[in-house]
Amino acid sequence: MAHPKRKTSKQRKHKRRTHYKASLPTLAKCSNCGATVQYHHVCPECGYYRGKLAISKETVEIN
């Protein structure tokens, strides 16, 4: 049986032992404004979460 001549580094061992593929987070449409939102997150456009206002967004007026 073959014997290793050198110690296998942690990085090399962990690279070999990975059995997953990185995936994109699941996206949904905001029920209030229709913007694309990541699940379980407040909408960055309008500040709503599950149909309720979570963060009041201030409107900036350009004069």
mmCIF file of the N, C-alpha and C atoms, coordinates in Angstrom:
data_MODEL
# 
_entry.id   MODEL 
# 
loop_
_atom_site.group_PDB 
_atom_site.id 
_atom_site.type_symbol 
_atom_site.label_atom_id 
_atom_site.label_alt_id 
_atom_site.label_comp_id 
_atom_site.label_asym_id 
_atom_site.label_entity_id 
_atom_site.label_seq_id 
_atom_site.pdbx_PDB_ins_code 
_atom_site.Cartn_x 
_atom_site.Cartn_y 
_atom_site.Cartn_z 
_atom_site.occupancy 
_atom_site.B_iso_or_equiv 
_atom_site.pdbx_formal_charge 
_atom_site.auth_seq_id 
_atom_site.auth_comp_id 
_atom_site.auth_asym_id 
_atom_site.auth_atom_id 
_atom_site.pdbx_PDB_model_num 
ATOM 1   N N  . MET A 1 1  ? 0.833   -1.179 0.000  1.00 0.00 ? 1  MET A N  1 
ATOM 2   C CA . MET A 1 1  ? 0.000   0.000  0.000  1.00 0.00 ? 1  MET A CA 1 
ATOM 3   C C  . MET A 1 1  ? 0.879   1.245  0.000  1.00 0.00 ? 1  MET A C  1 
ATOM 4   N N  . ALA A 1 2  ? 0.494   2.253  -0.743 1.00 0.00 ? 2  ALA A N  1 
ATOM 5   C CA . ALA A 1 2  ? 1.299   3.469  -0.857 1.00 0.00 ? 2  ALA A CA 1 
ATOM 6   C C  . ALA A 1 2  ? 1.210   4.294  0.417  1.00 0.00 ? 2  ALA A C  1 
ATOM 7   N N  . HIS A 1 3  ? 2.328   4.904  0.775  1.00 0.00 ? 3  HIS A N  1 
ATOM 8   C CA . HIS A 1 3  ? 2.380   5.778  1.954  1.00 0.00 ? 3  HIS A CA 1 
ATOM 9   C C  . HIS A 1 3  ? 2.680   7.193  1.492  1.00 0.00 ? 3  HIS A C  1 
ATOM 10  N N  . PRO A 1 4  ? 2.029   8.198  2.121  1.00 0.00 ? 4  PRO A N  1 
ATOM 11  C CA . PRO A 1 4  ? 2.301   9.579  1.724  1.00 0.00 ? 4  PRO A CA 1 
ATOM 12  C C  . PRO A 1 4  ? 3.704   10.010 2.134  1.00 0.00 ? 4  PRO A C  1 
ATOM 13  N N  . LYS A 1 5  ? 4.366   10.723 1.241  1.00 0.00 ? 5  LYS A N  1 
ATOM 14  C CA . LYS A 1 5  ? 5.713   11.204 1.550  1.00 0.00 ? 5  LYS A CA 1 
ATOM 15  C C  . LYS A 1 5  ? 5.683   12.526 2.295  1.00 0.00 ? 5  LYS A C  1 
ATOM 16  N N  . ARG A 1 6  ? 4.567   13.281 2.147  1.00 0.00 ? 6  ARG A N  1 
ATOM 17  C CA . ARG A 1 6  ? 4.432   14.576 2.813  1.00 0.00 ? 6  ARG A CA 1 
ATOM 18  C C  . ARG A 1 6  ? 3.038   14.690 3.419  1.00 0.00 ? 6  ARG A C  1 
ATOM 19  N N  . LYS A 1 7  ? 2.939   15.558 4.416  1.00 0.00 ? 7  LYS A N  1 
ATOM 20  C CA . LYS A 1 7  ? 1.652   15.803 5.066  1.00 0.00 ? 7  LYS A CA 1 
ATOM 21  C C  . LYS A 1 7  ? 0.733   16.558 4.104  1.00 0.00 ? 7  LYS A C  1 
ATOM 22  N N  . THR A 1 8  ? -0.529  16.139 4.011  1.00 0.00 ? 8  THR A N  1 
ATOM 23  C CA . THR A 1 8  ? -1.507  16.842 3.192  1.00 0.00 ? 8  THR A CA 1 
ATOM 24  C C  . THR A 1 8  ? -1.932  18.096 3.939  1.00 0.00 ? 8  THR A C  1 
ATOM 25  N N  . SER A 1 9  ? -1.807  19.260 3.298  1.00 0.00 ? 9  SER A N  1 
ATOM 26  C CA . SER A 1 9  ? -2.156  20.522 3.949  1.00 0.00 ? 9  SER A CA 1 
ATOM 27  C C  . SER A 1 9  ? -3.665  20.611 4.181  1.00 0.00 ? 9  SER A C  1 
ATOM 28  N N  . LYS A 1 10 ? -4.064  21.453 5.132  1.00 0.00 ? 10 LYS A N  1 
ATOM 29  C CA . LYS A 1 10 ? -5.487  21.645 5.440  1.00 0.00 ? 10 LYS A CA 1 
ATOM 30  C C  . LYS A 1 10 ? -6.241  22.168 4.227  1.00 0.00 ? 10 LYS A C  1 
ATOM 31  N N  . GLN A 1 11 ? -5.616  23.091 3.507  1.00 0.00 ? 11 GLN A N  1 
ATOM 32  C CA . GLN A 1 11 ? -6.273  23.678 2.343  1.00 0.00 ? 11 GLN A CA 1 
ATOM 33  C C  . GLN A 1 11 ? -6.535  22.621 1.272  1.00 0.00 ? 11 GLN A C  1 
ATOM 34  N N  . ARG A 1 12 ? -5.539  21.792 1.025  1.00 0.00 ? 12 ARG A N  1 
ATOM 35  C CA . ARG A 1 12 ? -5.696  20.747 0.011  1.00 0.00 ? 12 ARG A CA 1 
ATOM 36  C C  . ARG A 1 12 ? -6.744  19.721 0.438  1.00 0.00 ? 12 ARG A C  1 
ATOM 37  N N  . LYS A 1 13 ? -6.729  19.357 1.707  1.00 0.00 ? 13 LYS A N  1 
ATOM 38  C CA . LYS A 1 13 ? -7.696  18.396 2.243  1.00 0.00 ? 13 LYS A CA 1 
ATOM 39  C C  . LYS A 1 13 ? -9.115  18.941 2.148  1.00 0.00 ? 13 LYS A C  1 
ATOM 40  N N  . HIS A 1 14 ? -9.311  20.208 2.531  1.00 0.00 ? 14 HIS A N  1 
ATOM 41  C CA . HIS A 1 14 ? -10.639 20.804 2.514  1.00 0.00 ? 14 HIS A CA 1 
ATOM 42  C C  . HIS A 1 14 ? -11.154 21.009 1.088  1.00 0.00 ? 14 HIS A C  1 
ATOM 43  N N  . LYS A 1 15 ? -10.263 21.321 0.161  1.00 0.00 ? 15 LYS A N  1 
ATOM 44  C CA . LYS A 1 15 ? -10.676 21.456 -1.240 1.00 0.00 ? 15 LYS A CA 1 
ATOM 45  C C  . LYS A 1 15 ? -11.182 20.124 -1.781 1.00 0.00 ? 15 LYS A C  1 
ATOM 46  N N  . ARG A 1 16 ? -10.520 19.065 -1.416 1.00 0.00 ? 16 ARG A N  1 
ATOM 47  C CA . ARG A 1 16 ? -10.891 17.742 -1.896 1.00 0.00 ? 16 ARG A CA 1 
ATOM 48  C C  . ARG A 1 16 ? -12.218 17.288 -1.290 1.00 0.00 ? 16 ARG A C  1 
ATOM 49  N N  . ARG A 1 17 ? -12.491 17.709 -0.066 1.00 0.00 ? 17 ARG A N  1 
ATOM 50  C CA . ARG A 1 17 ? -13.665 17.225 0.644  1.00 0.00 ? 17 ARG A CA 1 
ATOM 51  C C  . ARG A 1 17 ? -14.927 18.052 0.398  1.00 0.00 ? 17 ARG A C  1 
ATOM 52  N N  . THR A 1 18 ? -14.864 19.052 -0.450 1.00 0.00 ? 18 THR A N  1 
ATOM 53  C CA . THR A 1 18 ? -16.056 19.846 -0.718 1.00 0.00 ? 18 THR A CA 1 
ATOM 54  C C  . THR A 1 18 ? -16.969 19.108 -1.689 1.00 0.00 ? 18 THR A C  1 
ATOM 55  N N  . HIS A 1 19 ? -18.247 19.044 -1.321 1.00 0.00 ? 19 HIS A N  1 
ATOM 56  C CA . HIS A 1 19 ? -19.219 18.365 -2.175 1.00 0.00 ? 19 HIS A CA 1 
ATOM 57  C C  . HIS A 1 19 ? -20.451 19.227 -2.370 1.00 0.00 ? 19 HIS A C  1 
ATOM 58  N N  . TYR A 1 20 ? -20.276 20.511 -2.394 1.00 0.00 ? 20 TYR A N  1 
ATOM 59  C CA . TYR A 1 20 ? -21.406 21.402 -2.578 1.00 0.00 ? 20 TYR A CA 1 
ATOM 60  C C  . TYR A 1 20 ? -21.104 22.360 -3.720 1.00 0.00 ? 20 TYR A C  1 
ATOM 61  N N  . LYS A 1 21 ? -22.150 22.944 -4.245 1.00 0.00 ? 21 LYS A N  1 
ATOM 62  C CA . LYS A 1 21 ? -21.997 23.967 -5.264 1.00 0.00 ? 21 LYS A CA 1 
ATOM 63  C C  . LYS A 1 21 ? -22.663 25.230 -4.736 1.00 0.00 ? 21 LYS A C  1 
ATOM 64  N N  . ALA A 1 22 ? -21.987 26.340 -4.855 1.00 0.00 ? 22 ALA A N  1 
ATOM 65  C CA . ALA A 1 22 ? -22.560 27.606 -4.411 1.00 0.00 ? 22 ALA A CA 1 
ATOM 66  C C  . ALA A 1 22 ? -23.780 27.926 -5.269 1.00 0.00 ? 22 ALA A C  1 
ATOM 67  N N  . SER A 1 23 ? -24.862 28.344 -4.624 1.00 0.00 ? 23 SER A N  1 
ATOM 68  C CA . SER A 1 23 ? -26.082 28.654 -5.354 1.00 0.00 ? 23 SER A CA 1 
ATOM 69  C C  . SER A 1 23 ? -26.528 30.074 -5.035 1.00 0.00 ? 23 SER A C  1 
ATOM 70  N N  . LEU A 1 24 ? -27.276 30.645 -5.936 1.00 0.00 ? 24 LEU A N  1 
ATOM 71  C CA . LEU A 1 24 ? -27.783 31.992 -5.741 1.00 0.00 ? 24 LEU A CA 1 
ATOM 72  C C  . LEU A 1 24 ? -28.926 31.989 -4.727 1.00 0.00 ? 24 LEU A C  1 
ATOM 73  N N  . PRO A 1 25 ? -29.091 33.084 -3.976 1.00 0.00 ? 25 PRO A N  1 
ATOM 74  C CA . PRO A 1 25 ? -30.212 33.138 -3.032 1.00 0.00 ? 25 PRO A CA 1 
ATOM 75  C C  . PRO A 1 25 ? -31.537 33.218 -3.783 1.00 0.00 ? 25 PRO A C  1 
ATOM 76  N N  . THR A 1 26 ? -32.589 32.710 -3.150 1.00 0.00 ? 26 THR A N  1 
ATOM 77  C CA . THR A 1 26 ? -33.912 32.702 -3.756 1.00 0.00 ? 26 THR A CA 1 
ATOM 78  C C  . THR A 1 26 ? -34.487 34.110 -3.727 1.00 0.00 ? 26 THR A C  1 
ATOM 79  N N  . LEU A 1 27 ? -35.008 34.556 -4.864 1.00 0.00 ? 27 LEU A N  1 
ATOM 80  C CA . LEU A 1 27 ? -35.556 35.895 -4.973 1.00 0.00 ? 27 LEU A CA 1 
ATOM 81  C C  . LEU A 1 27 ? -37.065 35.832 -5.144 1.00 0.00 ? 27 LEU A C  1 
ATOM 82  N N  . ALA A 1 28 ? -37.726 36.888 -4.675 1.00 0.00 ? 28 ALA A N  1 
ATOM 83  C CA . ALA A 1 28 ? -39.176 36.988 -4.798 1.00 0.00 ? 28 ALA A CA 1 
ATOM 84  C C  . ALA A 1 28 ? -39.527 38.417 -5.177 1.00 0.00 ? 28 ALA A C  1 
ATOM 85  N N  . LYS A 1 29 ? -40.787 38.646 -5.507 1.00 0.00 ? 29 LYS A N  1 
ATOM 86  C CA . LYS A 1 29 ? -41.250 39.994 -5.817 1.00 0.00 ? 29 LYS A CA 1 
ATOM 87  C C  . LYS A 1 29 ? -41.868 40.612 -4.581 1.00 0.00 ? 29 LYS A C  1 
ATOM 88  N N  . CYS A 1 30 ? -41.611 41.877 -4.371 1.00 0.00 ? 30 CYS A N  1 
ATOM 89  C CA . CYS A 1 30 ? -42.194 42.610 -3.249 1.00 0.00 ? 30 CYS A CA 1 
ATOM 90  C C  . CYS A 1 30 ? -43.698 42.730 -3.481 1.00 0.00 ? 30 CYS A C  1 
ATOM 91  N N  . SER A 1 31 ? -44.476 42.465 -2.433 1.00 0.00 ? 31 SER A N  1 
ATOM 92  C CA . SER A 1 31 ? -45.934 42.523 -2.572 1.00 0.00 ? 31 SER A CA 1 
ATOM 93  C C  . SER A 1 31 ? -46.437 43.967 -2.671 1.00 0.00 ? 31 SER A C  1 
ATOM 94  N N  . ASN A 1 32 ? -45.613 44.919 -2.224 1.00 0.00 ? 32 ASN A N  1 
ATOM 95  C CA . ASN A 1 32 ? -46.031 46.318 -2.240 1.00 0.00 ? 32 ASN A CA 1 
ATOM 96  C C  . ASN A 1 32 ? -45.656 47.020 -3.549 1.00 0.00 ? 32 ASN A C  1 
ATOM 97  N N  . CYS A 1 33 ? -44.367 46.945 -3.932 1.00 0.00 ? 33 CYS A N  1 
ATOM 98  C CA . CYS A 1 33 ? -43.914 47.707 -5.101 1.00 0.00 ? 33 CYS A CA 1 
ATOM 99  C C  . CYS A 1 33 ? -43.522 46.835 -6.294 1.00 0.00 ? 33 CYS A C  1 
ATOM 100 N N  . GLY A 1 34 ? -43.353 45.530 -6.095 1.00 0.00 ? 34 GLY A N  1 
ATOM 101 C CA . GLY A 1 34 ? -43.013 44.644 -7.199 1.00 0.00 ? 34 GLY A CA 1 
ATOM 102 C C  . GLY A 1 34 ? -41.531 44.522 -7.486 1.00 0.00 ? 34 GLY A C  1 
ATOM 103 N N  . ALA A 1 35 ? -40.680 45.104 -6.641 1.00 0.00 ? 35 ALA A N  1 
ATOM 104 C CA . ALA A 1 35 ? -39.233 45.012 -6.842 1.00 0.00 ? 35 ALA A CA 1 
ATOM 105 C C  . ALA A 1 35 ? -38.750 43.612 -6.453 1.00 0.00 ? 35 ALA A C  1 
ATOM 106 N N  . THR A 1 36 ? -37.594 43.220 -6.974 1.00 0.00 ? 36 THR A N  1 
ATOM 107 C CA . THR A 1 36 ? -37.021 41.923 -6.643 1.00 0.00 ? 36 THR A CA 1 
ATOM 108 C C  . THR A 1 36 ? -36.364 41.998 -5.269 1.00 0.00 ? 36 THR A C  1 
ATOM 109 N N  . VAL A 1 37 ? -36.746 41.052 -4.386 1.00 0.00 ? 37 VAL A N  1 
ATOM 110 C CA . VAL A 1 37 ? -36.275 41.063 -3.004 1.00 0.00 ? 37 VAL A CA 1 
ATOM 111 C C  . VAL A 1 37 ? -35.820 39.666 -2.619 1.00 0.00 ? 37 VAL A C  1 
ATOM 112 N N  . GLN A 1 38 ? -34.757 39.573 -1.826 1.00 0.00 ? 38 GLN A N  1 
ATOM 113 C CA . GLN A 1 38 ? -34.319 38.287 -1.299 1.00 0.00 ? 38 GLN A CA 1 
ATOM 114 C C  . GLN A 1 38 ? -35.288 37.858 -0.201 1.00 0.00 ? 38 GLN A C  1 
ATOM 115 N N  . TYR A 1 39 ? -35.593 36.550 -0.121 1.00 0.00 ? 39 TYR A N  1 
ATOM 116 C CA . TYR A 1 39 ? -36.528 36.042 0.892  1.00 0.00 ? 39 TYR A CA 1 
ATOM 117 C C  . TYR A 1 39 ? -36.071 36.444 2.296  1.00 0.00 ? 39 TYR A C  1 
ATOM 118 N N  . HIS A 1 40 ? -37.031 36.730 3.167  1.00 0.00 ? 40 HIS A N  1 
ATOM 119 C CA . HIS A 1 40 ? -36.809 37.066 4.573  1.00 0.00 ? 40 HIS A CA 1 
ATOM 120 C C  . HIS A 1 40 ? -35.993 38.344 4.755  1.00 0.00 ? 40 HIS A C  1 
ATOM 121 N N  . HIS A 1 41 ? -36.089 39.268 3.806  1.00 0.00 ? 41 HIS A N  1 
ATOM 122 C CA . HIS A 1 41 ? -35.402 40.553 3.892  1.00 0.00 ? 41 HIS A CA 1 
ATOM 123 C C  . HIS A 1 41 ? -36.388 41.679 3.593  1.00 0.00 ? 41 HIS A C  1 
ATOM 124 N N  . VAL A 1 42 ? -36.121 42.836 4.169  1.00 0.00 ? 42 VAL A N  1 
ATOM 125 C CA . VAL A 1 42 ? -36.935 44.027 3.912  1.00 0.00 ? 42 VAL A CA 1 
ATOM 126 C C  . VAL A 1 42 ? -36.644 44.513 2.495  1.00 0.00 ? 42 VAL A C  1 
ATOM 127 N N  . CYS A 1 43 ? -37.679 44.983 1.809  1.00 0.00 ? 43 CYS A N  1 
ATOM 128 C CA . CYS A 1 43 ? -37.522 45.499 0.449  1.00 0.00 ? 43 CYS A CA 1 
ATOM 129 C C  . CYS A 1 43 ? -36.658 46.759 0.483  1.00 0.00 ? 43 CYS A C  1 
ATOM 130 N N  . PRO A 1 44 ? -35.580 46.807 -0.289 1.00 0.00 ? 44 PRO A N  1 
ATOM 131 C CA . PRO A 1 44 ? -34.719 47.989 -0.294 1.00 0.00 ? 44 PRO A CA 1 
ATOM 132 C C  . PRO A 1 44 ? -35.355 49.194 -0.973 1.00 0.00 ? 44 PRO A C  1 
ATOM 133 N N  . GLU A 1 45 ? -36.358 48.963 -1.817 1.00 0.00 ? 45 GLU A N  1 
ATOM 134 C CA . GLU A 1 45 ? -36.994 50.052 -2.555 1.00 0.00 ? 45 GLU A CA 1 
ATOM 135 C C  . GLU A 1 45 ? -38.029 50.791 -1.708 1.00 0.00 ? 45 GLU A C  1 
ATOM 136 N N  . CYS A 1 46 ? -38.946 50.038 -1.076 1.00 0.00 ? 46 CYS A N  1 
ATOM 137 C CA . CYS A 1 46 ? -40.053 50.694 -0.368 1.00 0.00 ? 46 CYS A CA 1 
ATOM 138 C C  . CYS A 1 46 ? -39.998 50.515 1.152  1.00 0.00 ? 46 CYS A C  1 
ATOM 139 N N  . GLY A 1 47 ? -39.223 49.561 1.657  1.00 0.00 ? 47 GLY A N  1 
ATOM 140 C CA . GLY A 1 47 ? -39.094 49.363 3.094  1.00 0.00 ? 47 GLY A CA 1 
ATOM 141 C C  . GLY A 1 47 ? -40.163 48.473 3.700  1.00 0.00 ? 47 GLY A C  1 
ATOM 142 N N  . TYR A 1 48 ? -40.917 47.733 2.877  1.00 0.00 ? 48 TYR A N  1 
ATOM 143 C CA . TYR A 1 48 ? -41.966 46.854 3.385  1.00 0.00 ? 48 TYR A CA 1 
ATOM 144 C C  . TYR A 1 48 ? -41.439 45.430 3.562  1.00 0.00 ? 48 TYR A C  1 
ATOM 145 N N  . TYR A 1 49 ? -41.993 44.715 4.547  1.00 0.00 ? 49 TYR A N  1 
ATOM 146 C CA . TYR A 1 49 ? -41.684 43.315 4.770  1.00 0.00 ? 49 TYR A CA 1 
ATOM 147 C C  . TYR A 1 49 ? -42.975 42.586 5.101  1.00 0.00 ? 49 TYR A C  1 
ATOM 148 N N  . ARG A 1 50 ? -43.343 41.619 4.309  1.00 0.00 ? 50 ARG A N  1 
ATOM 149 C CA . ARG A 1 50 ? -44.570 40.825 4.461  1.00 0.00 ? 50 ARG A CA 1 
ATOM 150 C C  . ARG A 1 50 ? -45.817 41.688 4.561  1.00 0.00 ? 50 ARG A C  1 
ATOM 151 N N  . GLY A 1 51 ? -45.872 42.720 3.729  1.00 0.00 ? 51 GLY A N  1 
ATOM 152 C CA . GLY A 1 51 ? -47.060 43.561 3.646  1.00 0.00 ? 51 GLY A CA 1 
ATOM 153 C C  . GLY A 1 51 ? -47.146 44.655 4.694  1.00 0.00 ? 51 GLY A C  1 
ATOM 154 N N  . LYS A 1 52 ? -46.138 44.773 5.569  1.00 0.00 ? 52 LYS A N  1 
ATOM 155 C CA . LYS A 1 52 ? -46.151 45.814 6.603  1.00 0.00 ? 52 LYS A CA 1 
ATOM 156 C C  . LYS A 1 52 ? -44.926 46.689 6.466  1.00 0.00 ? 52 LYS A C  1 
ATOM 157 N N  . LEU A 1 53 ? -45.084 47.963 6.828  1.00 0.00 ? 53 LEU A N  1 
ATOM 158 C CA . LEU A 1 53 ? -43.970 48.901 6.746  1.00 0.00 ? 53 LEU A CA 1 
ATOM 159 C C  . LEU A 1 53 ? -42.964 48.574 7.847  1.00 0.00 ? 53 LEU A C  1 
ATOM 160 N N  . ALA A 1 54 ? -41.732 48.253 7.475  1.00 0.00 ? 54 ALA A N  1 
ATOM 161 C CA . ALA A 1 54 ? -40.691 47.907 8.430  1.00 0.00 ? 54 ALA A CA 1 
ATOM 162 C C  . ALA A 1 54 ? -39.721 49.059 8.618  1.00 0.00 ? 54 ALA A C  1 
ATOM 163 N N  . ILE A 1 55 ? -39.370 49.732 7.533  1.00 0.00 ? 55 ILE A N  1 
ATOM 164 C CA . ILE A 1 55 ? -38.437 50.859 7.565  1.00 0.00 ? 55 ILE A CA 1 
ATOM 165 C C  . ILE A 1 55 ? -39.062 51.992 6.774  1.00 0.00 ? 55 ILE A C  1 
ATOM 166 N N  . SER A 1 56 ? -39.159 53.159 7.394  1.00 0.00 ? 56 SER A N  1 
ATOM 167 C CA . SER A 1 56 ? -39.706 54.305 6.650  1.00 0.00 ? 56 SER A CA 1 
ATOM 168 C C  . SER A 1 56 ? -38.605 54.886 5.778  1.00 0.00 ? 56 SER A C  1 
ATOM 169 N N  . LYS A 1 57 ? -38.848 54.905 4.497  1.00 0.00 ? 57 LYS A N  1 
ATOM 170 C CA . LYS A 1 57 ? -37.879 55.441 3.541  1.00 0.00 ? 57 LYS A CA 1 
ATOM 171 C C  . LYS A 1 57 ? -38.178 56.915 3.300  1.00 0.00 ? 57 LYS A C  1 
ATOM 172 N N  . GLU A 1 58 ? -37.134 57.720 3.370  1.00 0.00 ? 58 GLU A N  1 
ATOM 173 C CA . GLU A 1 58 ? -37.290 59.163 3.113  1.00 0.00 ? 58 GLU A CA 1 
ATOM 174 C C  . GLU A 1 58 ? -37.107 59.427 1.623  1.00 0.00 ? 58 GLU A C  1 
ATOM 175 N N  . THR A 1 59 ? -37.982 60.236 1.077  1.00 0.00 ? 59 THR A N  1 
ATOM 176 C CA . THR A 1 59 ? -37.846 60.579 -0.336 1.00 0.00 ? 59 THR A CA 1 
ATOM 177 C C  . THR A 1 59 ? -36.954 61.803 -0.470 1.00 0.00 ? 59 THR A C  1 
ATOM 178 N N  . VAL A 1 60 ? -36.047 61.737 -1.400 1.00 0.00 ? 60 VAL A N  1 
ATOM 179 C CA . VAL A 1 60 ? -35.111 62.831 -1.634 1.00 0.00 ? 60 VAL A CA 1 
ATOM 180 C C  . VAL A 1 60 ? -35.601 63.605 -2.841 1.00 0.00 ? 60 VAL A C  1 
ATOM 181 N N  . GLU A 1 61 ? -35.830 64.901 -2.667 1.00 0.00 ? 61 GLU A N  1 
ATOM 182 C CA . GLU A 1 61 ? -36.300 65.743 -3.770 1.00 0.00 ? 61 GLU A CA 1 
ATOM 183 C C  . GLU A 1 61 ? -35.117 66.504 -4.354 1.00 0.00 ? 61 GLU A C  1 
ATOM 184 N N  . ILE A 1 62 ? -35.012 66.482 -5.663 1.00 0.00 ? 62 ILE A N  1 
ATOM 185 C CA . ILE A 1 62 ? -33.946 67.205 -6.353 1.00 0.00 ? 62 ILE A CA 1 
ATOM 186 C C  . ILE A 1 62 ? -34.536 68.483 -6.914 1.00 0.00 ? 62 ILE A C  1 
ATOM 187 N N  . ASN A 1 63 ? -33.992 69.609 -6.487 1.00 0.00 ? 63 ASN A N  1 
ATOM 188 C CA . ASN A 1 63 ? -34.502 70.905 -6.957 1.00 0.00 ? 63 ASN A CA 1 
ATOM 189 C C  . ASN A 1 63 ? -33.594 71.490 -8.006 1.00 0.00 ? 63 ASN A C  1 
# 
